[in-house]
Amino acid sequence: MKKIKDLIYNISDVLIAVLILAIASGVILWRMENAINYPKEVIKEKTEATEIILPKPEDFPSSEKEEENTEGENTDNPGNTGEVVELWVDGKLQGEVTVVLGNSVSSATDAVNEMIKAGLFESYAEYKSICKSLGKDDEKVRQGTYVYKPGLTKEDIVKSFNVG
């Protein structure tokens, strides 16, 4: 009788261990799809989170020199006025620029690169020198949506999104 009792206990111990392994394997396999798709979701979020809204030519003040359309120019686009528009004149912003620094911006370099794409700075070195002249840490930036109005200087722009 004792041998049968020991046999039942041994079998039940083994069955419980197998049941635990089966449940653990099931949970791992069930969640594996989410673990595999996670990097794809992160990349998708990073590409969707950053939006730069560049100014339209009509947002800029008209320049004194307007070039005349020549035969080789595209006149199909009614918005094409042929004007040459500068974003910066005499160190002042000439048009409204909106930059969104979203979740995809994980460092100061990313943030400044978005500002460079929008035409607010020419390089990271320029941004860094402005920070240095203002006594700010060039690595401390804040996420957010920034709308820059005409008349601002590059120093004003640095002050708006740098928290250093």
N, C-alpha and C positions, 0 to 999 in steps of 0.2 A: 504494500500500500504506500509506503514511504517513497519507493522508487517512482510510482505513478505520480504522486504529488510533486516530487522534484522535477519530473519530466514536464508536467503541466506548467510549473513556475518558470522553467527554463524556456519553454516554447512561448509563453506569454511575454517574457522579457524580450525575446528576439522579435516577436510580432510587434511589440510596442516600439522598439528601436526602428524596425522597418517602416512602420506607420509614420514615425517622426521624420525619417529621411524622405519618404514619399511626399509628405506635406511640404517640407522645406524645398524639395525639388520642384514641386508644383508652383509654389509661390515665386521661386526664382525664375522659372520659365515664363510665368504669367507676367512678371514685371520686366522681363528682358527686352521686350519690344520698346517699352518706354525708355529704357537705358540706352538702347541703340539709336533711337530717334532724337535723344536729347541734344547732341551737337548740331543736328540739322535745325532744331527749334532755336537754339542760341544764335546761329548764323542768320536765320530768318529775322529774328528780333533786331539784331544789329543792323541789318541792311534796311529795315523798315523804320527804325527809330530816328535816324538822322535825316532831317529835311532842311534844305537851304532854299529860301525864297529870294531869288535875285530881283533887283529892281527892273522895272520895265523902262524902255527908253523914254516913254512919255512922263515918267516920274522925275526926270532930270530937267533942269532949266535949259531952255534952248540955247545953243551956242551961237555966237555972233557969226561964225563962218558956217554956212550951209553949202555943202557940195551939191552941184547940179548932177542930176541923173545923166549918165552917158548911155550910149546904145548897148554896151555890154552888161549893164547892171540889171538885176532882177527887179522888175516893177510889178510882178504878180502879187506881192504881199502888200496890202494897203498900209500896214504898220511900218513899212520900210521907208523911212524919210530920208535916208542917206546921210543923216547927221552922225558926226563923230562925237561920242559922249564920253566924258571923263568922269570916273567915280570920285576922284580926289582932285581938287583944285585949290591951290594955296594952302594945303594941309587941312582942308575942310571937306567933309563928306558932302557930296552933291545930290545924292538920291537916298531914298529910304531903303534900308537893307534889313531883312529879317533873317536871323540865324537861330536854328533850333539845336541846342546841345542836349540830346536825349540820352537814353540808357546806353546807347552804343559808344558814347564818349566815356572811355574809362581812364583817360589820363589827360594831362595838360597838353601833351603833344597832339592827341586826337582833337581836342577842343580848338587849339590854335590852327590845326590843319583845316578844320571846318571854316574858321574865320578867313584863312588864306584863300580857300576855294570861293568864298563869297567876295573876295577882293578887298577885305578890310586890312590885311597885312600882306607884305610881299614875301616874307619868310619868317621862320621861327626866330632867326637871329634878330630881326627887326623888333618882333614882339618882346624878346628877351631884353634888348637894350632899352626899350621903353619902360619895361618893368623895373630895370635897374635904376633908371633915371627917376622913377617915382618911388623908389625904395620898397618895391613889392617883390614877393617871391613868385617867380615865373611858373612854379609848379602847382600853385594853389588856384584852381579855377572852380567855378560853380556851374552846375547844369541848369538849363532853363531855356526859355524862349526870349530872345533879345531882338528888339526892334530899334534900329538906329536911324534917327531922323537926320535930315540934311543939316549941316552946320557943325556937327560934332567933330572933334579931333581924335586922332588915334589914342591919345592919352585918356580921353573921356571913355573910349571903348574899353581900354584896358581896365580902367577903374570900375566899369560896370560888371564885368564877369570875373575879375581876379579878386580873390578874397585874402591874398597874402599880405 
